[in-house]
Amino acid sequence: MGHKVKTAEIKKIVNALASLAASENQLDLLKRELEWVKEEVDYNLKFKQLLRDDQIKNSEKVKILLEILEEKVSSITQAAVASMAIMGLMEQLDIINKLYGEKVSQLKKQLDIEVISAIELDKDTIEDIKKSLDKKTQREVKIKNIVDNSIIGGLVINIDDQVMDLSISRKLIDLKSNLKEIKLESEKLGN
């Protein structure tokens, strides 16, 4: 029973760490630093003694760990290590690093895309767009639908730095521009 609880705790903390690191754009940094912490735990006698000493409360262990790590790792890694120490998971760093590495790989294969529409898209439409974009990008696509009635109709799709403007407002702007060009051309011909 205890092992299942530990495994569930490990998966929860790995998912939380990955979400936090992704939001701060520090997935790789946290991965490298957690690997470094694991090496320190394995080879640094002070770390080993600290983690194995049952006489020291977890809160005191966290304080000492943070003092050791303060200048060596980022604040996100310090928070991760503190959380793991509080939960008693420091002895599980091998599995945490393995699961975190897998999660990073999974997240990197995922592509966050914004689909802007004049109205909220239904689930079937979003799923159709997702399937099409999964195939075109060769990645797992996660779609966020944003409603913006200024586009009148159609879609604007933001993929990383690229914008695919398939909106009616864009078509109207293009049509207006084309009409101006035609007008200028006809004026040149008329003069």
Long-range contacts (C-beta under 8 A, 24 or more apart in sequence): 6-89, 6-92, 9-87, 9-89, 10-89, 10-92, 10-95, 10-96, 10-99, 11-99, 13-80, 13-83, 13-84, 13-87, 13-89, 13-96, 14-96, 14-99, 14-100, 14-103, 15-103, 16-83, 17-80, 17-83, 17-100, 18-100, 18-103, 18-104, 18-107, 20-76, 20-79, 21-76, 22-107, 24-76, 26-74, 26-76, 27-104, 27-107, 27-108, 28-104, 29-74, 29-76, 29-77, 30-74, 30-76, 30-77, 30-80, 30-100, 31-97, 31-100, 31-101, 31-104, 33-73, 33-74, 33-77, 34-77, 34-80, 34-93, 34-96, 34-97, 34-100, 35-97, 36-72, 36-73, 37-69, 37-73, 37-77, 37-81, 37-93, 38-93, 38-94, 38-97, 41-90, 41-93, 51-85, 51-90, 51-91, 58-85, 58-86, 58-88, 59-86, 61-85, 62-86, 109-139, 109-140, 110-139, 110-140, 110-141, 110-142, 111-137, 111-139, 111-140, 111-141, 111-142, 111-159, 111-160, 112-142, 112-144, 113-141, 113-142, 113-143, 113-144, 113-157, 113-158, 113-159, 114-143, 114-144, 114-145, 114-146, 114-157, 114-158, 115-143, 115-144, 115-145, 115-146, 115-155, 115-156, 115-157, 115-158, 116-145, 116-146, 116-147, 116-148, 116-151, 116-155, 116-156, 116-157, 116-158, 116-167, 117-145, 117-146, 117-147, 117-148, 117-151, 117-154, 117-155, 117-156, 118-147, 118-148, 118-149, 118-150, 118-151, 118-152, 118-153, 118-154, 118-167, 118-168, 119-147, 119-149, 120-145, 120-147, 121-145, 129-155, 129-157, 133-157, 133-159
